[in-house]
Amino acid sequence: MPPLSVALPIWHPCRMSPQTRLRAVTVPNPNFARAHAADASNPPTVAAVVNIRESAVTTLAARGQLDASQVAAADRFRRHYEALGGRGVKAIDPGRFQVDGGKPRDHFTDAQMNAGRELAKCRALLGVRGYRLVSLVAGEGRSLCEIAAGKRERLTAADMLRWFLDDLAAMWHLASRRVEGR
């Protein structure tokens, strides 16, 4: 008799890589209808399973090292960073031929222009080193171990990251509390 095969769900731990760490969290319900009362059929929040090793920001938040406003600032920075293609706007290639009668591509969208303006504000606020640290961690998703070699350097980088994310949260009015006198 052949063994029974069981189809595992996509999120099952046996299908994940060894680097994956799943945690159940409560997130806002994307299908929540504000026009109706919140009840069992229309909950404002739902349970979800997230990979806490998806990025350095989620790992730091899962360890309790980042608060909600810092995570919101990091997510907003990441959205702007990704809107520009990660490393900035690509150069225009005037020698590229249009094929199949297609229309020429609009090289810069309004979303990219707005993202570029927001990132310019971030760079002016944080400075070159601060912007580089936030772009490596929040934008590119690198871990603190990749950025700093020793434990002392990692702890210093984590402190600086928290400070820079506090500054971004205050700039974007995401801060739940204002940090004074650091």
C-alpha positions in Angstrom: 0.0 0.0 0.0 1.5 3.4 -1.0 2.0 6.0 1.8 -0.6 8.6 2.2 0.5 12.0 0.8 -0.7 15.0 2.7 -0.7 18.4 1.0 0.9 20.8 3.4 -0.3 24.4 3.5 2.0 27.0 2.0 2.9 28.4 5.4 3.6 25.1 7.0 7.0 25.0 8.8 8.1 21.9 6.8 8.0 24.0 3.6 9.9 26.9 4.9 13.7 27.4 4.7 15.7 27.1 7.9 16.1 30.9 8.0 12.3 31.3 8.3 10.8 32.1 11.7 7.0 32.4 11.8 5.1 34.2 14.5 1.3 34.8 14.9 0.4 38.5 15.1 -2.7 40.6 15.0 -2.9 42.9 12.0 -5.6 45.4 10.7 -8.3 43.6 8.7 -8.0 44.7 5.0 -11.7 43.7 4.5 -13.0 45.7 7.5 -16.0 47.9 6.5 -16.1 51.1 8.6 -19.7 51.7 7.5 -20.8 48.7 9.6 -20.4 47.9 13.3 -17.4 45.8 14.3 -18.6 42.3 15.3 -17.6 38.7 14.6 -18.5 38.9 10.9 -16.7 42.3 10.5 -13.6 42.3 12.8 -11.3 45.3 12.8 -8.2 43.0 13.3 -7.4 39.5 12.2 -4.7 37.0 13.1 -1.9 36.5 10.6 1.3 34.6 10.4 4.4 36.6 9.5 8.1 35.8 8.9 10.0 37.8 11.5 13.2 37.3 9.5 11.7 38.9 6.4 13.7 42.0 7.0 15.9 43.5 9.7 13.1 45.9 10.7 10.6 43.0 11.4 13.3 41.2 13.3 14.1 44.2 15.5 10.4 44.9 16.0 9.7 41.2 17.0 12.5 41.5 19.6 10.8 44.6 21.0 13.7 46.9 20.0 11.5 49.1 17.7 8.2 50.7 18.7 5.2 51.1 16.4 6.1 54.6 15.2 9.6 53.5 14.3 8.3 50.5 12.3 5.8 52.8 10.5 8.6 55.2 9.6 10.8 52.3 8.3 7.9 51.0 6.2 7.2 54.4 4.7 10.9 54.9 4.0 11.0 51.4 2.3 8.0 52.3 0.1 9.7 55.5 -1.1 13.0 53.6 -1.6 11.3 50.9 -3.6 9.3 53.4 -5.7 12.6 54.6 -7.1 13.7 51.1 -7.9 15.9 50.6 -4.8 19.0 52.4 -5.9 17.4 55.4 -7.5 16.1 56.3 -10.9 17.6 54.5 -13.8 19.3 56.4 -16.6 17.4 57.1 -19.8 18.8 55.1 -22.8 18.2 57.3 -25.9 19.5 54.6 -28.2 16.9 52.0 -27.2 14.5 51.2 -29.9 10.7 50.9 -29.4 9.5 47.6 -30.7 6.0 46.3 -31.7 4.7 49.8 -32.2 4.6 50.4 -28.4 4.3 53.9 -27.0 7.5 55.3 -25.4 7.6 54.7 -21.7 7.1 57.6 -19.4 10.5 57.6 -17.7 9.5 59.3 -14.4 6.1 58.8 -12.9 4.6 61.2 -10.4 5.0 58.6 -7.7 8.7 58.3 -8.4 9.0 62.1 -8.3 7.2 62.3 -5.0 9.3 59.5 -3.6 12.5 61.2 -4.7 11.4 64.4 -3.0 10.6 62.5 0.2 14.0 60.7 0.2 15.7 64.1 -0.4 14.0 65.4 2.7 15.1 62.3 4.6 18.7 62.7 3.4 18.7 66.4 4.5 17.3 65.5 7.9 19.5 62.5 8.6 22.7 63.4 7.0 24.9 61.2 4.8 25.7 58.6 7.4 22.2 58.4 8.8 20.6 58.1 5.4 23.1 55.4 4.5 22.3 53.4 7.6 18.5 53.7 7.2 18.7 52.9 3.5 20.7 49.7 4.2 18.5 48.5 6.9 15.0 49.7 6.0 15.4 50.1 2.2 17.6 47.1 1.3 16.6 44.9 4.2 20.1 44.2 5.4 20.7 42.9 8.9 22.9 44.7 11.5 25.3 41.8 11.3 26.0 42.6 7.7 26.6 46.2 8.4 28.7 46.0 11.6 31.4 43.5 12.5 31.5 43.4 16.3 28.9 43.4 18.9 29.7 46.9 20.1 29.3 48.2 16.5 26.0 46.4 16.1 24.6 47.8 19.4 25.7 51.3 18.3 24.2 50.9 14.9 20.9 49.7 16.5 20.9 52.8 18.7 21.6 55.1 15.8 18.9 53.4 13.7 16.3 53.9 16.5 17.3 57.6 16.7 17.1 58.1 12.9 13.7 56.3 12.7 12.4 58.5 15.6 13.5 61.6 13.6 11.7 60.3 10.4 8.6 59.4 12.4 8.6 63.0 13.8 9.1 64.5 10.3 6.2 62.4 8.9 4.0 63.0 12.0 4.0 59.3 12.8 5.5 59.6 16.3 3.4 58.4 19.2 5.7 60.4 21.5 8.3 63.0 21.0 11.8 62.0 22.1 13.5 65.0 23.6 17.0 65.5 25.0 19.0 62.6 23.6 
